[in-house]
Amino acid sequence: MVGNSEQLLQVGTELQNGKYVVKRQLSSGGFGNTYVIVDKQFEDEFALKEFFIKGINDRTDDHTTVSISNAANTKLFESQKEKFKKEARRLRKLNNKHIVRVYDLFEENDTAYYVMDFINGESLSSRLKKNGSPFSEKEVLKILDQILDALEEVHKLNIWHLDLKPGNILINNEGNAVLIDFGASKQMSSSEGYETTTTSMCYTPGYAPSEQVDQNMDRIGPWTDLYALGATLYNLLTCSVPPTVSEIQEGNAFVFPSYISDKVKKLIMWLMSPARINRPQSVAEVRKFLLSDAGPQQMQDDEVTIVSPKVHVEKKKKEPISKPSDNNVNSNDNSNDGNNNSNGGLIIAGVIVGIFILIAIIIGMSSGNKVVQAPVDTDSIAEVVDSVVDSLAVDTIAEEYYYQAY
């Protein structure tokens, strides 16, 4: 969507001493403007991203040079521009067919630009509008696999997209999904940190979790993009606007078509858990879920918020292991129970042996006055005894593991 055209570079504007020329305006967001440009020497089309912060930047009278509306925002603009450039350098290192590729980076007109692939195709949101019907589950799972590839590569560099939605996923002419528009993305690392500003982080309602809506940078991470991924899947499968965080917390927020599998439903609800710790924490967790037969181990009673298996395990507090020598009453009781089980098993085994011998004697007496001792299969009896003892041993080990774990 193109914003105020007066704040955009005009068609025909030349950059880099005439190397590139603006062919048309493509879109405008909170942190930048995007154009289709032509490399005049090779006549190739590319997309051009211009660093431009809404509410802070403006244009001078030449309609080209970027100005700062308030001098107090100069430091903010410069620091964010450096992050914009650093981000372009990082994205250039990525070589994944599901991520838009960066080819060039330069400064001009008192701002920064980077040149990237221009994708011939259409966005998922455009396709939804054109078709007027949702995608099939099979189609969505194919798209999901490709976007997980893209997110995995991006997250390796500690870059979060922060604006994942159907409008930012293109299907090119080869049928591949490509993640575009990293304009809202933020780069995080323990060494660099971030700046707190009065400028709001842009987000799309319905696709942003609470930590992003609240502008809480400390809580943003891979799980933030994964929430948006869940909202994207929901939109593609239902043609409905994803529920808000508050609607999810109230319950019964999701309405799925009857043909959607339980597994996909659980995945979406897990991805869109209101609490970030209850969502998958990485792409790897999502892939593990998709490859497994079971879903997350614990769900709320209303089956709206699904708790990650890792979080479920950590909820149970482990108690210290007590040994009999500690004179701990509970430990002694557990130990005695194990001994009683073992003794009981030996008694049962003895009874079984006795029954076999009794049967042999009865058979012998029934054959006449001459007592004929029936052959006793001692191997079979031994197997029965071993089986009983082994079973009890397994029960005892399992019981000991339970008390050690919990």
N, C-alpha and C positions, 0 to 999 in steps of 0.2 A: 504494500500500500504506500503510495507516494504522499508525503505530507505537503506542507506549504512549499510550493515550487520556488518562491522567492528566496527561501533559505537553502536551496539546492544549487549545485552547479548547473549552469544552463547548457542545453544541447549545443554541441559544436565547440565547447570549451576544450582547449588543448592543454596537455600536461606534459611535463618532462621534455620541454623544448620541442613539442610537436610529435613526440613518439606516440602518445595516446591521445585520442579524441573522444569526448563524451557523445555516445550515440543516442542514449535515452536515459531518463531517470527511472529507477527501478523500485526503490523503497526507502523509507525513512523510519529510524527507530530512536530510542532514547540516547544511544551512544554513538550513532553514526548514520550516514547516508550511503546508499548503494546505487551504483550506476552500471549500465552496460557500456563498455568502451571498446574501441577498436585499436589494435596495434597497426598503425599506418604502414609500417614496413612490411609486415607479413600478412596483413589483412585478417588477422585472427580476432575473434571476439573474446573478451574477458569480462569478469565482474570486477568492479572497483569499490572498495570500502573506504569511506572518508571518515576520519575521526571528527565528530561533531556532537557536542552534548546539548541536548534540548534544555532551554532555560538558562544556559550559561553562554552559549555561542550565538553569534549573529553574523551577518555579512556586511562588508563595507560597501561603499557606493559602486565599486566595480563588479559587484555580485559574484566575486570569486574569492577574495581574501576573507579568511575567518577572523572574526573579532571576538573579544570577551566583553560581555555586557557590563560586568562589574569587575573592577580591578581587584577586588578582594578575592575573586575566584581564580586569579592567575596561577597561584601555586597549585590549586586543585587541578586546573586544566593541564598544566605541565606534567604533574605527576601521573595523571591518568593517561596522558598521551604517551608517556614512556612505557606504561604498562600495555597500551595498545600496540606499540611497536614490538615490545618483548613477546607479546602474545603471537604476533604475526611470525616472528622468528621461530617460535616453538611449533606453531602449526605447520610451518614450512618443512619441519623435520618429519612430519607424519606422512606416511605413504600408504594410504588406505583408500580403497575405491569407494568407501562409504562416507568419506570426509572430504569436503571441498578443499582443493589443493591451492596453496599460496605460492606465487611465482616471483613477485617483486614487492619491494617496500621502499618508500621515499617520502621526503618531507617537501612540502610546497604550500604556498598560500597560507603560511603560518599555522599549518596543521600537518597531519600525517595521513598517508594513504597506503593501502596494500592491494595488489592485484591478485586475483584468484580465478579459479575455473568459473566459467559461465555455463551452468547446467541447462542443456536443452531438454526440457521436460515440463512437468507440472507438479505442484505441491499436492500433498495428500488432502489438504483442506479444499483445494480447487476441485479435485476429483470427487470428493464427497458431495460438493454442491452440484457438480455437473451430473453425477449419477442419481442423486436424490435418494440414495439408499446406502446402508452400511456395507463395509467390507465383510467378506466371509472370514470365518475363523482361520481357515487355511491361508488366506492372503495375509491376514494380520500376523500370523506366526512367522511367515516368511519375512515380512518387513521387520518384525521384532528381532529376529536373528541377525539381520544386517545392522540394525541400529545398535544392538548390543556390541557388535564388532567395533562400531565407531566410538561408542562411549568408553569402551575398554581402552582403546588407544589414547583418547583424550585424557581420561582420568589418570593414566600412567604419568602424565606430565603435571598432575595436580591442577588441571584446568577443568572448571565446571562450566557447562554450557549455559545453564540458568534461563534458557528460553526454549526448551524442547516442547514442541507442539506440532500438529499436522502441517501448519503453514511453513514450518522450517525443515520439513523433510520433503525432498524432491524425488520423484521417480523419473530417471533419465530415459533416453530412448532405448537403452539396453535392458530396461526393467529393473535396474538397481536403485535401491534407496540411498540417498545422499543427504547427510546432515549438513545444513548450511547455517549462516547467520550466527556467528559467535560474538556479535556486538555487545551482548549483555554479559558475556562470560567474564569471570574473574579468575585471576591466577593467585593461588595460595601456596605458601610454603612457610616452614617454621623460621626461615632466615629472613624472609622479606616482610611478612605480615601484611597489613593493609592500613589505609587511612580512614578515620571516621569523618564523615562529611555530612553536610546538611542536604546533599543531593540524594534523592531516593533512588534505590536500585529498581530498575524497571522490571516488571514481571507481567505475565498474562493471567488474569483472574481465572481460577479453575484449574490452572496448571502449576500453580506455585504453592508449596506447603507453607506452614505457619512460620518457619524460621526465615523464609524469604520474604513473606509478607511483612513480618515484624522487623525486617532489615537487620537481623541478628547474624552478623558475619561469622561470629565464633561457632555457630551451629551449622553452617553451610558446608556441604561436602558431597560425595558421590550420591548419597541417599536423597539429596535435593533433586538431582537430575532424575533419579529413579522414580521419585514421586511423579514428576512430570511425564515420565515414560508411561506410568500406569494410567494417568489421565488421558494421554494420547491414545492408548489402546482402547480405553473405554469409549472415547469419542468415535474412533474408527469402527467399533463394533456396534454402536448404538445410534450414531448420528445425533447424540444428545450432548449438551454441555456437561462437562464433568461436575460432580457435586463439589461444593466448597468444603473446607476443613470443618467448619461448624456444623454443616449438614451431615457430614460423616460421623461426627461425634454424637449427634442426636440419634443416629440409627436409621436403618432402612433407607439409606441414601442411594443405593445402587439398584437400578432396574435393568436387568439383562434380558435379551431375547431368549426364548426357550431353547434354541439350538446351540447356545454357547455352553461349552463343557464346564463341569465343576472345577476342573483344574485351572482353566483360564480365569474363571471368576475369582477363585482364591488368589491367583497371582495378582490380579488387578487390585483386589482389596488389601493384599499384603503390601504392594508397592505404594498404595495410597493411605497407609496407616497414618493417622494424625501425628503420633509421636515418632520422631525420627529414629529412635532406638528400636522401634518395633518394625521398621522397614528393613529390607535387605541392605546390607552395608556396602556391597560391591556388586559388580556385574557377575563375578564368579559365583556369588550366592544365587543369583537369578538363574544362571545356567545350570547349577546343581539342582535347583528345584525343577527346571524343565526336563532334566534327564532322569529324575527320580519318579517313582510311582506315587509317593506320598507328598503331601503338601506341608506347610508349616505345622508344627506339632500342636500348637495351642491357638484357639480362636476364642473371641469373646462370645458370650451366649447368643448375641444377636447376629453373629457371623459377619460383622462389619469390619472390625479391627482384628488383624491377624498378627500374632506375636511371632517374631523370628525365632527359629529353633535355638539359636545361640543365646538370645535373651532369656528364653524359657529355662534353659539349664542354669543360667547364672542366678535366677531368682531363688533357687533352693540353697539355703545357707548350709555349708558343710560343717558338721560338728567334729571336734577332735576325736581321734580314735583312742578308746580307753582299753587298756589291757587288764587281764585278770589280776595282775600283781598290783594294780592301782587301787584295789579294793572298791572298784566302782560297781554299784549294785546292778545297773543296767547291763554293763559289760559281762558280769558274772552270769546274769540270767540268760543272756544270749549264748554264752559259751555252754551252759548247762543244757540249753535247748538243743544245741548241736550234738552234744554227747548223747542225750536221750534219744535223738533221732537215729544216731548210729547204733546204739544198743538195741533200739526197737527193730532196726533193720536186721540185725543178727538173729534176733528171736524169730522173726518172720522166716528168715532163711532156714533156721533149724526146723521149724514146723513143716516147711515144704519138703525137706529131706526126710523127715519122719513119715510123712504121708506116702512118699514114694516107697519106703521100706515096708510100710503096712500093707500097701497094695500088693507088693511082691509076695508077702507071707500068705495073704488071703488066696492068691492065685495058686500058690503051692498046695495049700490045704485042700482046695477044691478038686485037685487032680487025683484024690484017693488017699488011702492010709499012708502011702509013701509020700513023704514031704519032698516036693521038688522046688528048689529055690529058683524063683524067676530071676533072670539076669537083670541086673540093675545098671542102667546107663549112667555111669558116674560122670561122664563128660557133660551130659545134659544137665545133671544136677549142679555140677560146678558152674556151668554157664548161667543157670538161674541164680545161684548165689552171687556170682560176680555181677550180674545185671542189677540185682537189688542193691548190693553194696555200692556199685558205681553210681546208680541213680541217687542214692542218699548222699554220696560224696559231692555230686554236682549240686544238689540242693543246698548242702552245707556251704560250698564255695560261693554260690550265688548269694546266700544269706549273709556271709561274711563280707562280700563285696558291697552289698546294700548298706550295711552298717558303717563300712569304711567311707563310702561315697557320701552318705547323708548324716 
